[in-house]
């Protein structure tokens, strides 16, 4: 058989898988928005509202290594089916509690955490499945499509959910969410085939479950180039969130909620635009050049946003910053998909995600105290910098946050400069050999009579060998 047929079949499988997962993400976004509004209207408490995000973030961080083992042990198609079906169960429980007028705020935290547990399977399973479906020269384009789906749902979900809540109530929104889960599962079960990867020579005799949990970290640790790339993304996920979490108080220091909504929407539009560009372009041939070339633009966005108390400037800064994130993520994803053996990508990608994103919660915790105790006092009307920087940046509480944006932008430029001159980072693509062939091994789907099974991957003995990272 020619190589064209498998590639064509693989693209079809990838598109159907991608479409189903994007529809499912949109449905989840509708419910998340509706439930967040319900909690805030019921309690009027910002802290109780933010605990929803904590309930979603902790499972993704803590359980990622275990999710990676499951992705590599079982058929990745059925892992995605379990992910969507399990998340749907949390929506069913939410719908029943609403229907019986029994929903309490603590129920929301439990169900959001339950949803997050199943969604933790999605990232490594989806990323590892792409490797088995399309040629590696198109990994960047596929990653752009992933970013497009994510950013598109971020833009659409709040707008659509707000409209639907007026006409259908929260219960109606949840029913639509369940419908999107059903679409994703039907596409996966009946129309998508994801080949099994061959056993990895990196793994050796089949280790214990907990040994496999640690395997993702050991694999990255033994490849210093990948560890350096992961460290770079951990730095990104610390420096950028320190500033980003303070966009809301910075805008509200001189504007209203409508202006804040405009800023956030324009920022999401920037990510959507960047995703379209990455999908059409596919990124540069040298992926590290794409990462190191686009990363300084994040600092430009932070500098623009922090310059003056202006909705136009802050919105422009957010657009610029978010525009390059899909390009950076897409290039990084393509590197990981090319350099990591398909049979172990579930574990490696899950560990990568955990390490890259674990710095973000730390950033959220220190951002407020850092702003209030260090930067805000500097640009108060009587602050130490009021007569110098304050002359053209302005003074007041929001201006201290703007100064903090500048500080994070400057530190980020320093991190990028260090990465650019560090040979292990700059030459990663040459130092770390490719582990994926040019054309994926797309096999024909199993016959209709074959029973559906989530059996473990082949136990052929082998030898031992990531926001986003």
TAURBEL-V705072 format. One record per helix or strand. SS is the DSSP state (@ for helix, = for strand). FROM is the first residue (numbers start at 1). LEN is the number of residues. If there is no record, write none. Layout:
ss from len
SS FROM LEN
SS FROM LEN
This chain:
ss from len
@ 3 41
@ 46 17
@ 64 10
= 74 1
@ 76 24
@ 105 27
@ 136 56
= 203 1
@ 209 13
@ 224 21
@ 247 6
@ 257 25
@ 287 21
@ 311 29
@ 342 37
@ 389 5
@ 397 25
@ 423 4
@ 428 4
= 456 1
= 464 1
